[in-house]
Amino acid sequence: MTNTPEEDKGLAHSLGEFFGHVIKGIKTDPSQVAKRVRTEEEPRETPQGTVIVRRTIIEEVRIEPRQNANDVNEKPRAD
């Protein structure tokens, strides 16, 4: 049985990888736009021959800055 690279990782390597992800999360600026691009290709048979259908999906997450930090805790006033 052959080992895959995932199985060859030692404890020290796994811990280093884990803390690397945590540190990257701490250092990353949350106000930046998160963007993920995914491309899918699907071959389809037609009478003229094989055609490749390609889909590109772009997902964005934008976090707008708050106007005031107290806005979240304030309740609407009934006048």
Backbone hydrogen bonds, N-H to C=O, Kabsch-Sander energy under -0.5 kcal/mol:
donor,donor_aa,acceptor,acceptor_aa,energy
7,E,4,T,-0.8
8,D,4,T,-1.1
9,K,6,E,-0.8
14,S,10,G,-2.3
15,L,11,L,-2.5
16,G,12,A,-2.3
17,E,13,H,-2.4
18,F,14,S,-2.3
19,F,15,L,-2.7
20,G,16,G,-1.9
21,H,17,E,-1.8
22,V,18,F,-1.9
23,I,19,F,-2.6
24,K,20,G,-2.2
25,G,21,H,-2.0
26,I,22,V,-1.8
27,K,23,I,-2.3
28,T,24,K,-1.5
32,Q,29,D,-1.3
34,A,61,V,-2.0
35,K,33,V,-0.5
36,R,59,E,-2.7
38,R,57,I,-2.7
40,E,55,R,-2.9
42,E,53,V,-2.5
44,R,51,V,-3.5
46,T,49,G,-1.7
49,G,46,T,-1.3
51,V,44,R,-3.4
53,V,42,E,-2.9
53,V,51,V,-0.6
54,R,52,I,-0.5
55,R,40,E,-2.9
57,I,38,R,-3.3
57,I,55,R,-0.5
58,I,56,T,-0.5
59,E,36,R,-2.9
59,E,57,I,-0.5
61,V,34,A,-2.4
64,E,62,R,-0.6
71,D,68,N,-1.3
72,V,69,A,-0.6
73,N,70,N,-0.6
74,E,70,N,-1.3
79,D,77,R,-0.8
